[in-house]
Amino acid sequence: MLFKNYEEMKKYCQDHAVEMIDFKMVDLMGRWRHLTIPVARFTPDTMKYGIGFDGSNYGFAPIEKSDMVFIPDVTSAAADPFATVKTINMIGDVYTISQPHNIPFDQYPRNVAKAAEAYMRSEGIADEMRIGPEFEFYIFDHVSYQALPHDCGYTIDAEQAIWNSGDNEYQNLGFKVPLKGGYHIGPPQDVLYDLRSRMCMLMEENNIPVKYHHTEVGGCGQMEIEVEFAGMSEMADRTMMTKYLIQNLAFQEGKSATFMPKPLPGEAGNGLHVHMHLFKKGKPLFYDAAGYSQLSKLALNFIGGLLKHSAALLAFTNPSTNSYKRLVPGYEAPVSVCFATANRSAVIRVPAYAKTPETKRFEFRSSDATANPYFAYAAMLMAGLDGIKNDIDPTKEGFGPYDVNLYNLSPREQKKIKALPRSLDEALDALEKDKNFLLAGGVFPQRLIDIWIAAKRKEARSVSDFPHPLEYQMYYDL
């Protein structure tokens, strides 16, 4: 559902007996917050002056400068499928209070993404970056956890998991999915087939075209939904909505969906592979029939920027301590800073099946959905633009192409390839040293980067300071 203006939306609300308008705002970490007003309170002044709120509770601003206003974007309006009272969802932008006019808040994630796109256009490089993420997630039937000083641990269960093959406490029909054996598994093992289809139909109804869905490698309920391409800022909006729809529909069905990168040891992790390409005046810029894997020089420079800044980039694309439990050798998650064609062990993979100028692209494979999508997508764009502006050649930088299985290389050969950071702290260290590409054009304010690093350092410290249950098994009797 899309409206061009206030009048169209107001008429829809009257015709369909809508009672509430729910405004969704994204906080620093990438979680949606919301507030709701009766539809009668939604007036043209709401679109002009917005709704005031305390930004300090969203992680952005110090208390003394926390008053902000939310200006809704009427073109984002859509019916909320989970509300009992008829409700319209709407996202929008955040402004700081100023005279005579309010000013877009430069730290607000949606504003950062828009600033990155404006910077790309101002440099004359491209008009649009189109991206297409692959959403990987697990659906569990039971999740419990706690982290108390005297009691720490978690318990997870999934009906289809192989560990339930010997369960005699309920009617067990077999057909369980082996460890790391879930990729494209069919019914009856694929017990979540219909639920995934319903998730996809909800996404379609919310203007998120779906490419396909299927089971993923993880045998205990890992899924993937891949969507069609859209502009970067629009896709960041769609990413937030996709997570909202998937998690809430699963919850409604008595199940739990998580995009956590590594919820279980020994199983495949959840990534957020991001396919991307640039266009100018509708013309694709990444294709050259004579180039490596049919990539243009501009595309290779974009890759060079992504790989050169990859360590710092991970502070935004992989911003959780759990992210680095996924980025380990031996799984499909990449750990080597390089590019290649049809090679899933490389950070940048060029799909061999994308052969036409309009479809020629590559994917950044290390990212995951703990990222704030506005920051992550904007950071990817800024890294790529830096590669173009500075003519960064990925081959001269030693990034490949490596059209071999990197995990099969000898230890000596593997040492020649730069590795991604092994922890969140390492990624934050890299960001502190390599941030100028983000500051270009004022896209990422220095204050935002400072707040982000401080918040993420605190997260990393809280995890490192807490004894792990496995440490009791390994060290208690020493």
C-alpha positions as CSV (number, residue, x, y, z in Angstrom):
1,M,0.0,0.0,0.0
2,L,1.5,3.3,-1.1
3,F,0.1,6.8,-0.7
4,K,1.3,9.9,-2.5
5,N,0.0,12.4,0.1
6,Y,-1.8,13.0,3.3
7,E,-5.3,13.2,1.6
8,E,-5.0,9.8,0.0
9,M,-4.0,8.1,3.3
10,K,-6.7,9.9,5.3
11,K,-9.3,8.8,2.8
12,Y,-8.1,5.2,3.0
13,C,-8.3,5.3,6.8
14,Q,-11.9,6.6,6.6
15,D,-12.9,4.0,4.0
16,H,-11.4,1.1,5.9
17,A,-12.2,2.1,9.4
18,V,-8.6,2.4,10.5
19,E,-8.4,3.5,14.1
20,M,-4.7,3.9,14.9
21,I,-1.5,5.1,13.3
22,D,1.7,3.5,14.5
23,F,5.0,5.4,13.9
24,K,8.1,3.3,13.8
25,M,11.5,4.8,14.4
26,V,14.9,3.0,14.4
27,D,17.3,3.4,17.3
28,L,21.1,3.5,17.2
29,M,21.5,-0.3,17.3
30,G,18.9,-1.0,14.6
31,R,15.8,-1.9,16.6
32,W,12.5,-0.4,15.9
33,R,10.8,1.7,18.5
34,H,7.3,2.9,18.1
35,L,4.5,5.2,19.3
36,T,0.9,5.1,18.4
37,I,-1.8,7.8,18.0
38,P,-5.6,7.6,17.2
39,V,-6.2,8.3,13.6
40,A,-8.3,11.4,14.5
41,R,-5.1,13.0,15.8
42,F,-3.3,12.5,12.5
43,T,-3.5,15.8,10.8
44,P,-1.6,17.8,8.1
45,D,0.3,19.4,11.1
46,T,1.6,15.9,12.0
47,M,3.3,15.8,8.6
48,K,4.6,19.3,8.9
49,Y,5.7,19.6,12.6
50,G,6.0,15.9,13.5
51,I,5.8,14.3,16.9
52,G,8.2,15.1,19.7
53,F,10.2,12.5,21.6
54,D,13.3,12.0,23.8
55,G,16.1,10.9,21.5
56,S,18.5,10.1,24.4
57,N,16.6,6.9,25.0
58,Y,17.4,5.8,21.4
59,G,21.1,6.0,22.0
60,F,21.8,9.0,19.9
61,A,22.1,12.3,21.8
62,P,23.1,13.5,25.2
63,I,20.3,14.4,27.5
64,E,20.7,18.2,27.2
65,K,20.1,17.9,23.4
66,S,17.6,15.1,23.4
67,D,14.4,16.8,22.2
68,M,13.7,15.7,18.6
69,V,10.7,15.4,16.3
70,F,9.7,12.4,14.1
71,I,8.3,13.4,10.7
72,P,6.4,10.5,9.1
73,D,6.8,9.4,5.5
74,V,3.3,8.9,4.2
75,T,4.7,6.8,1.2
76,S,5.8,4.1,3.7
77,A,2.3,3.5,5.1
78,A,1.0,0.0,5.2
79,A,-1.6,-1.9,7.3
80,D,-0.2,-3.7,10.3
81,P,-1.1,-7.4,9.9
82,F,-0.6,-8.2,13.6
83,A,-2.7,-5.5,15.3
84,T,-6.1,-6.4,16.6
85,V,-7.3,-2.8,16.3
86,K,-7.0,-1.7,12.7
87,T,-3.7,0.1,12.4
88,I,-1.5,1.7,9.8
89,N,2.3,1.5,10.2
90,M,4.5,4.4,9.0
91,I,8.2,5.0,9.2
92,G,9.9,8.4,8.7
93,D,12.8,10.7,9.6
94,V,14.0,12.5,12.7
95,Y,14.8,16.2,13.0
96,T,16.4,18.3,15.8
97,I,14.5,21.3,17.1
98,S,15.7,24.5,15.4
99,Q,14.4,28.0,14.3
100,P,12.9,28.8,12.0
101,H,12.9,25.3,10.6
102,N,13.9,22.0,12.1
103,I,17.1,20.3,10.8
104,P,17.5,16.6,9.8
105,F,19.3,14.9,12.6
106,D,22.6,13.8,11.1
107,Q,23.0,10.7,13.3
108,Y,19.6,9.2,12.5
109,P,20.2,6.0,10.5
110,R,17.7,6.8,7.8
111,N,19.2,10.2,7.3
112,V,22.7,8.7,7.1
113,A,21.6,6.4,4.3
114,K,20.0,9.2,2.4
115,A,23.2,11.3,2.8
116,A,25.3,8.5,1.3
117,E,23.1,8.4,-1.7
118,A,23.2,12.2,-2.1
119,Y,27.0,12.1,-1.8
120,M,27.2,9.4,-4.6
121,R,25.1,11.6,-6.9
122,S,27.0,14.8,-6.0
123,E,30.3,13.1,-7.0
124,G,28.8,12.2,-10.4
125,I,29.6,8.5,-10.0
126,A,26.1,7.0,-10.1
127,D,22.5,7.9,-9.6
128,E,21.5,4.7,-7.7
129,M,23.0,1.7,-5.8
130,R,20.5,-1.2,-6.1
131,I,21.0,-3.9,-3.5
132,G,19.4,-7.3,-2.8
133,P,19.9,-8.9,0.6
134,E,19.5,-12.6,1.4
135,F,17.8,-13.0,4.7
136,E,18.9,-16.0,6.7
137,F,17.3,-16.9,10.0
138,Y,16.4,-19.7,12.3
139,I,12.9,-20.7,13.5
140,F,12.9,-22.4,16.9
141,D,10.0,-23.9,18.9
142,H,11.6,-23.1,22.3
143,V,14.2,-20.6,23.4
144,S,15.1,-19.8,27.0
145,Y,18.2,-18.0,28.3
146,Q,19.5,-16.1,31.3
147,A,22.8,-14.5,32.3
148,L,22.8,-14.1,36.0
149,P,26.0,-14.1,38.2
150,H,25.0,-17.5,39.7
151,D,23.1,-19.1,36.7
152,C,24.0,-18.7,33.0
153,G,23.0,-20.6,30.0
154,Y,20.4,-21.2,27.2
155,T,18.2,-24.0,26.0
156,I,16.9,-24.2,22.4
157,D,14.6,-26.7,20.7
158,A,13.3,-27.2,17.2
159,E,10.9,-29.9,16.2
160,Q,12.8,-30.9,13.1
161,A,16.3,-31.1,14.8
162,I,18.2,-34.3,14.7
163,W,18.6,-34.3,18.4
164,N,14.8,-35.0,18.7
165,S,15.1,-38.3,16.6
166,G,15.1,-40.4,19.8
167,D,12.5,-38.5,21.8
168,N,9.8,-40.8,23.1
169,E,7.9,-38.3,25.2
170,Y,5.6,-37.4,22.4
171,Q,4.5,-38.9,19.1
172,N,7.7,-38.9,17.0
173,L,7.3,-39.4,13.3
174,G,11.0,-39.4,12.5
175,F,11.9,-37.4,9.4
176,K,14.4,-35.2,11.3
177,V,17.0,-33.0,9.6
178,P,20.7,-34.0,10.1
179,L,23.3,-31.5,11.4
180,K,24.1,-29.1,8.6
181,G,21.8,-31.1,6.3
182,G,19.0,-28.7,5.8
183,Y,19.9,-27.1,2.5
184,H,16.8,-27.3,0.2
185,I,15.5,-30.2,2.2
186,G,11.9,-31.2,1.2
187,P,8.8,-32.1,3.1
188,P,8.0,-33.8,5.4
189,Q,11.3,-32.8,6.9
190,D,10.6,-29.2,5.9
191,V,7.9,-28.6,8.5
192,L,8.1,-24.8,8.1
193,Y,7.3,-24.7,4.4
194,D,3.9,-23.2,4.7
195,L,5.0,-20.7,7.3
196,R,7.7,-19.4,5.0
197,S,5.3,-19.0,2.2
198,R,3.0,-17.0,4.4
199,M,5.9,-14.9,5.5
200,C,6.7,-14.2,1.8
201,M,3.0,-13.3,1.0
202,L,3.1,-10.8,3.9
203,M,6.2,-9.3,2.5
204,E,4.6,-9.0,-0.9
205,E,1.6,-7.3,0.6
206,N,4.0,-4.8,2.2
207,N,5.7,-3.9,-1.1
208,I,8.7,-6.2,-0.6
209,P,8.9,-8.4,-3.7
210,V,10.3,-11.9,-3.0
211,K,12.6,-13.7,-5.3
212,Y,12.3,-17.1,-3.6
213,H,12.5,-18.9,-0.2
214,H,13.9,-22.2,0.9
215,T,15.5,-24.1,3.8
216,E,19.1,-23.3,4.5
217,V,22.0,-25.5,5.7
218,G,21.3,-25.4,9.4
219,G,19.4,-28.6,10.2
220,C,17.5,-27.3,13.2
221,G,15.3,-24.7,11.4
222,Q,17.4,-22.4,9.3
223,M,15.6,-20.6,6.5
224,E,16.4,-18.1,3.8
225,I,14.2,-15.6,2.0
226,E,15.8,-13.6,-0.9
227,V,14.2,-10.4,-2.2
228,E,14.3,-8.5,-5.4
229,F,16.6,-5.5,-5.8
230,A,15.7,-1.9,-4.7
231,G,17.5,1.3,-4.1
232,M,19.7,1.4,-1.0
233,S,17.6,3.5,1.3
234,E,14.4,1.8,0.3
235,M,16.0,-1.6,0.9
236,A,17.1,-0.5,4.4
237,D,13.4,0.3,5.1
238,R,12.4,-3.1,3.6
239,T,15.0,-4.8,5.7
240,M,13.5,-3.4,8.9
241,M,10.0,-4.4,7.7
242,T,11.1,-7.9,6.7
243,K,12.5,-8.6,10.1
244,Y,9.3,-7.3,11.7
245,L,7.1,-9.4,9.6
246,I,9.1,-12.6,10.0
247,Q,9.6,-12.3,13.7
248,N,6.0,-11.4,14.5
249,L,4.4,-14.0,12.3
250,A,6.6,-16.7,13.8
251,F,5.6,-15.4,17.3
252,Q,2.0,-15.4,16.4
253,E,2.4,-19.1,15.4
254,G,4.0,-20.0,18.8
255,K,7.5,-20.0,17.3
256,S,10.6,-17.9,17.6
257,A,12.5,-16.4,14.6
258,T,16.1,-15.1,15.1
259,F,18.6,-13.4,12.8
260,M,21.3,-13.9,15.4
261,P,24.5,-14.8,13.5
262,K,25.5,-17.9,15.5
263,P,22.7,-19.1,17.8
264,L,24.1,-22.6,18.0
265,P,27.7,-24.0,17.9
266,G,28.5,-26.6,15.2
267,E,25.6,-25.4,12.9
268,A,25.6,-22.9,10.1
269,G,25.3,-19.3,11.0
270,N,23.0,-16.6,9.7
271,G,24.4,-14.1,7.3
272,L,23.0,-11.2,5.4
273,H,24.7,-11.5,2.0
274,V,24.2,-8.2,0.1
275,H,24.2,-8.2,-3.7
276,M,24.9,-4.7,-5.2
277,H,25.4,-2.8,-8.4
278,L,25.4,0.8,-9.6
279,F,23.3,2.6,-12.2
280,K,23.5,6.0,-13.8
281,K,20.5,7.4,-15.8
282,G,19.2,3.8,-15.9
283,K,22.4,2.4,-17.3
284,P,24.2,-0.4,-15.5
285,L,27.8,0.5,-14.6
286,F,29.2,-2.8,-13.4
287,Y,29.3,-4.7,-16.8
288,D,32.2,-5.0,-19.3
289,A,32.2,-8.0,-21.6
290,A,36.0,-7.9,-21.7
291,G,36.6,-7.5,-18.0
292,Y,37.3,-10.1,-15.3
293,S,34.1,-12.1,-14.9
294,Q,32.5,-9.4,-17.1
295,L,33.0,-6.7,-14.5
296,S,33.9,-3.2,-15.5
297,K,36.9,-1.3,-14.1
298,L,34.5,0.8,-12.0
299,A,33.0,-2.4,-10.5
300,L,36.5,-3.7,-9.7
301,N,37.4,-0.3,-8.1
302,F,34.3,-0.6,-6.0
303,I,35.3,-4.1,-4.9
304,G,38.8,-2.7,-4.2
305,G,37.3,-0.1,-1.8
306,L,35.1,-2.6,-0.1
307,L,38.0,-5.0,0.5
308,K,40.6,-2.3,1.5
309,H,38.2,-0.9,4.1
310,S,36.7,-4.3,5.0
311,A,38.1,-4.5,8.6
312,A,36.6,-1.1,9.5
313,L,33.5,-1.9,7.6
314,L,32.8,-4.9,9.8
315,A,32.3,-2.5,12.7
316,F,29.0,-1.6,11.0
317,T,28.2,-4.7,9.0
318,N,29.0,-7.2,11.8
319,P,28.5,-5.1,14.9
320,S,27.9,-7.8,17.6
321,T,30.2,-10.1,19.6
322,N,28.2,-13.0,18.2
323,S,29.0,-11.9,14.6
324,Y,32.5,-13.3,15.0
325,K,31.4,-16.7,16.2
326,R,30.0,-17.0,12.7
327,L,33.1,-15.7,10.9
328,V,35.3,-18.8,11.5
329,P,37.0,-21.2,9.0
330,G,35.2,-24.3,8.0
331,Y,31.7,-22.9,7.3
332,E,30.2,-21.0,4.4
333,A,30.8,-17.7,6.1
334,P,33.9,-16.0,4.5
335,V,37.0,-15.1,6.6
336,S,39.4,-14.2,3.8
337,V,39.6,-10.6,2.4
338,C,39.5,-11.4,-1.3
339,F,37.2,-11.6,-4.3
340,A,36.4,-14.4,-6.7
341,T,33.7,-15.8,-9.1
342,A,31.2,-18.3,-7.8
343,N,33.3,-18.8,-4.7
344,R,31.4,-18.7,-1.4
345,S,34.6,-18.7,0.7
346,A,35.5,-15.2,-0.5
347,V,34.3,-12.0,1.1
348,I,33.3,-10.7,-2.4
349,R,31.6,-13.3,-4.6
350,V,30.7,-12.6,-8.2
351,P,27.7,-14.8,-9.1
352,A,28.6,-16.7,-12.3
353,Y,24.9,-16.9,-13.3
354,A,24.6,-13.1,-13.6
355,K,25.7,-12.6,-17.2
356,T,23.7,-9.6,-18.6
357,P,24.6,-6.0,-18.2
358,E,21.5,-5.3,-16.1
359,T,22.2,-8.2,-13.7
360,K,26.0,-8.1,-13.5
361,R,26.8,-7.6,-9.8
362,F,28.7,-9.0,-6.8
363,E,27.8,-9.8,-3.2
364,F,29.4,-8.8,0.1
365,R,29.1,-12.1,2.1
366,S,30.4,-11.3,5.6
367,S,27.6,-9.1,6.8
368,D,24.8,-10.2,9.2
369,A,21.5,-8.9,10.4
370,T,22.6,-7.7,13.8
371,A,23.7,-4.7,11.7
372,N,21.7,-1.5,11.6
373,P,20.8,-1.8,7.9
374,Y,20.9,2.0,7.2
375,F,24.4,2.3,8.6
376,A,25.6,-1.0,7.1
377,Y,24.4,-0.3,3.6
378,A,25.6,3.3,3.7
379,A,29.0,2.2,4.9
380,M,29.3,-0.4,2.0
381,L,28.4,2.4,-0.5
382,M,31.0,4.8,1.0
383,A,33.7,2.2,0.9
384,G,33.0,1.4,-2.7
385,L,32.8,5.0,-3.7
386,D,36.2,5.5,-2.1
387,G,37.6,2.7,-4.2
388,I,36.3,4.4,-7.3
389,K,37.5,7.8,-6.4
390,N,41.0,6.5,-5.5
391,D,41.2,4.0,-8.3
392,I,41.8,1.1,-5.9
393,D,42.7,-2.0,-8.0
394,P,41.8,-5.1,-5.9
395,T,44.3,-7.3,-7.8
396,K,47.2,-4.8,-7.2
397,E,46.2,-4.7,-3.5
398,G,46.6,-8.5,-3.3
399,F,42.9,-9.3,-3.0
400,G,42.7,-11.8,-5.9
401,P,40.8,-13.0,-7.8
402,Y,41.1,-16.3,-6.0
403,D,39.0,-18.8,-8.0
404,V,39.8,-21.7,-5.6
405,N,38.3,-23.0,-2.4
406,L,40.3,-21.0,0.1
407,Y,39.8,-23.5,2.8
408,N,41.7,-26.1,0.8
409,L,44.8,-23.8,0.4
410,S,47.9,-24.8,2.4
411,P,48.5,-22.9,5.6
412,R,51.4,-21.1,3.9
413,E,49.2,-19.9,1.0
414,Q,46.4,-19.0,3.4
415,K,48.7,-16.7,5.3
416,K,49.2,-14.6,2.1
417,I,45.5,-13.6,2.2
418,K,44.5,-11.0,4.7
419,A,41.9,-12.2,7.2
420,L,38.8,-10.4,8.5
421,P,38.8,-9.2,12.1
422,R,38.4,-12.1,14.6
423,S,36.4,-10.1,17.2
424,L,34.2,-7.0,17.5
425,D,37.1,-5.2,19.3
426,E,39.4,-5.8,16.3
427,A,36.8,-4.3,14.0
428,L,36.4,-1.3,16.2
429,D,40.1,-0.9,16.4
430,A,40.1,-0.8,12.6
431,L,37.3,1.7,12.4
432,E,39.2,4.0,14.7
433,K,42.2,3.9,12.3
434,D,40.3,3.9,9.1
435,K,37.2,6.1,9.1
436,N,37.9,8.9,6.6
437,F,36.0,7.1,3.9
438,L,32.9,7.3,6.0
439,L,33.4,11.0,7.0
440,A,33.6,12.1,3.3
441,G,30.8,14.5,2.4
442,G,29.7,14.6,6.1
443,V,27.8,11.3,5.5
444,F,28.8,9.7,8.8
445,P,29.3,12.4,11.4
446,Q,32.3,12.0,13.7
447,R,30.0,12.2,16.7
448,L,28.0,9.2,15.4
449,I,31.2,7.1,14.9
450,D,32.4,8.1,18.4
451,I,29.0,7.1,20.0
452,W,28.9,3.9,18.0
453,I,32.4,2.8,19.1
454,A,31.8,3.6,22.7
455,A,28.5,1.7,22.7
456,K,30.0,-1.4,21.0
457,R,33.1,-1.3,23.3
458,K,30.7,-1.5,26.2
459,E,28.9,-4.5,24.7
460,A,32.2,-6.3,24.0
461,R,33.5,-5.7,27.5
462,S,30.3,-7.0,29.1
463,V,30.6,-10.2,27.2
464,S,34.3,-10.7,27.8
465,D,33.9,-10.0,31.5
466,F,31.3,-12.7,32.0
467,P,32.5,-16.3,32.6
468,H,31.3,-18.6,29.8
469,P,29.6,-21.9,30.8
470,L,32.2,-23.8,28.7
471,E,35.0,-22.4,30.8
472,Y,33.6,-24.3,33.8
473,Q,33.9,-27.5,31.8
474,M,37.4,-26.8,30.7
475,Y,39.0,-25.1,33.8
476,Y,36.9,-25.7,37.0
477,D,39.0,-28.6,38.2
478,L,42.4,-27.1,37.5
